[in-house]
Amino acid sequence: MSYAVCRFLLLLTSFTLLSANAAADTTVGGVAPEVAERILTTLNEARPDFEYREVETTPIEGLYQVRVVHGPLLYVDASGEYFVAGEMFQALPGQFVNLAELSFTKERARLIAAVPEEDMIVFAPEDPKAVVTVFTDVDCGYCRRLHSEMQQYHDKGIAVRYLAFPRQGPVGPTADKMVSAWCSADRQKSLTDLKNGKNIRNNLCSDHPVTQQFELGAEVGIRGTPAIILADGSLVSGYRSAEELATILGLE
């Protein structure tokens, strides 16, 4: 997928990017084949440059959902002609439940688990009690704050695995810094130096994973950094102190 298309999809995610695999199966007791075919045909005729996942049902009768690969979740009518890019909530006593986020956690966990750990930059204590995956940007203030408190996370038994998410996209000065860190012989030191505001040697190797990780971030719903992914696929947006994160993880 081209960078221009990826940027367009990210713009769509300013409305939403939290995808879902909603309640029903699409082949058994799910969407009628002729409805699914009609929806996908209409969408493909409108934007053949996008890739669409399968059509699924939603809790609202006559409304279906289709996910754009590396993009948002579309809520579509049976014709496929009209859609909304957004999130669906259920009103329950005392709360609004984000159904898209709730149902996407397993898919997000699967996508993150598919990333080889050698493609990450990992900071871990000797005997970790929990592991989180953090999409980061070296020029992000709260990312720098999180990194400066790494020892506090380790004291709580939390290992941090970094994935690259340069907020301005995989092309530009910040992306080049992150590529240089991932291409470095000492990734941990290079990333730490960058987050401390230091310069490192420019090293733009051809086999870096930064672009791929940026696109993965878009696919799993990242709209800002730091973005913390828990082992079950839950997304915790923004900075959390070691104490807060330990509470979320059930460590104390």
N, C-alpha and C positions, 0 to 999 in steps of 0.2 A: 504494500500500500504506500502511496506517495506521501511525502511529508505534508503537502497541501491538503490532501484528503484527511489526514490525521488531525491537522489543525482545525478543519471544518467540523469534524466530529467533536473535537474538544469544545468548540464554540457551542455546539448543540448541548453539551453537557453543562453549560452554564444554567440551563433549565433543569437538567438532571443527568446523572450518569450512573445511578444505582440500578443495576440490572436485576432481573429476576428469572427464576424458573418457577412459575406460579404453580397453582394447585394441581392441575390435571396433566395426565400423560397425553401425548398428541396422537398416539396410534391406537390405544385401547381406552375407550370411554372418553376420548378427548375431542379434538377438532375433526369435523367431517373432512375427508380428503379433498372434496371439491371446494370447500371453503378455504382450506389452507392453500390449495393450488391457486385459487383466484386472488387471494391476498398477496402471495409471493409474486405472482405474475404482474399484478398492478405495480407493486413496489419496484420490481426489476425493470419494468418498462419506464418508470419515472427516473430511477437512478441505477442504471446497470453497473455503475462503477463501485457500488457498495455491495458488501456481502451480508446476507441475512441468515439468521439461524431459523430454526423451525418455528412454526406458528403454535401458540399455546392458548389455552383458555384463561380467563380471569374470573374473579368472583361475580362480575357484572355480566349478566346474560347479553349476548350479542356483541360483546367487546372482547377483542383478542389482543395478544401481545406478541411482538416480534422484536428480537434484538438485532441491532446492527453490530456486526463484528467490529471490535475496537470502538464502539460507539454506544449510543443510548438505547434505552428500551422504548419501543414505540407501542402505544395503545391504539389499535386499529379497528375500524368497523369491518363488517363482513365483506365489503367490496374491496377493501384495501385502499380506497380512494381518499379516505379521511383518517388522519391519525393525530395523536397528541404525544409529544415527547415529554414525559413527566413521571412523577411518582404516584403510587396508589397507596392510600391509607385506609385503615379500618378503624372506625370509632368504637372503642370499647369503654366500659365504665372507668372513668378516671384517666384515660389515655387515648392518644392516637397512635396506632401501630403502623409503621412503614412496612407494608407487605413486600415491596420490592427488595428492600434491604434484608428483611427477615429471611426471605427465601433464597437470596443470592449468596448467603454466607458459605454454604457448602461448595458452590461453584467457585467462589473466590479462593477458598482453601485449596481446592484442586488445582487451580491455575498457579497459585504460589508454590505449592508442593512440587510442581513440575519444573521449577527453576533449579538448576544445579547449584548447590551451595558454593561451589568453586567460582561461580559467577557473581557472588555476593561479596561484600566486605564485612567480615564478621568480627564483633567484639564480644567475647564471652568470658564469664568467670570460670574458675576451675570446675565447679560442680553446679551447672545451671539447673534451676528449678523450673524455669519457663523460658520459652524462646518467642520473641516477637520479630516480625519483619517490618522494617521501616523504609518507606519511600522518602528519599531525602534530596535536598538541593543544597549545595555548599554555600550559596549566597543567601540562604533563608535564615533570618535572625533566630527564629525559634528552633530551627534545625541545629544551629550552632549552640544554642543554649542546652538543648538535649544532649548534644555530644560532649559539652563541657562537664556534664554531670554523669558521665559514663560510669565512673567508679561507684556512684551512689546506686545506679541500676545493678551493677555487679554485686554490691553489698546486699541487695535484696534477692540475689540469685537469678537476675534477668539477663539473658543473652540477647544482644541486638544484632540482627542481620540487616545490612543496608542494601537497598536497591536504588538505582539512580532514577530521579525524576526531576530533571531540569525544567523549571516551571515555564520558561520561555520556549521550550521545545528542544529537540535533539540537535539543533543547529544554532550556534551562537557562542558567545564568550563563556557563559556558565557551562554549557554542554561541553565545550573544549576542555575546561578545567576538570570536569568529571571524567571525561574520557581519559585524560592524562593520569588521573588517580587510578582508574581501573586498569590502565596499561602499565602502571608503575610496578617495579620489582617489589616494592614495599607499599602495598595498598593502604594498610592501616595508617602508616606515617603520613603518606601523601594526603589522604582524606583528612586526617587530623590537622595537618598544616593548612590546608585550604579552609577548614572551618575555623581556624585561628586567624584567618585573614592573611596568611602568608602566600607567597607565590611558589609554585613548583615548576619543574622543567616541563615544557610543552612536549607531550609524547602522544601523538594521535595514531595509535596502532590500528590496523584494519580489522582486527577480529574482536573488538571490544563489544560488550553487551549493552551499552548505554541506550542506544536507540531502541533496542528490543525491550528493555526494561521500561523505558518511557511509554512505549505503546502498550505494554502490559498494564502499567498504571492506569492508562486511559480506559482499558478494558475492564478493570476491576473497580472503577469508580473513584479514582483519585482526582481531586480537584484542587488540592493544595498540599503543602508540606509543613511539618512532618505529618505523615499518615501512617498510623501504626496498625498492622494486621496481626490479629491474634491467631493462635494455632487453629481455632475452629473456623477461621475466615471472617470473623467479626472485624469491622473497620472502626477504629478509634481515630477520629480526625483531630489534628492539632497536637500541640505539646502537652505532655502529662509528666508530672514529676515522678521520681522513682517511687515515692510513697503512694501517689495516686494510682500508678500503673500496677504496683504490687497489690493494691486493693482490688482493682478491676480483675486481675489475674487470680484472685483468691489466695494469695500468698500470705496475707495477714488480715 
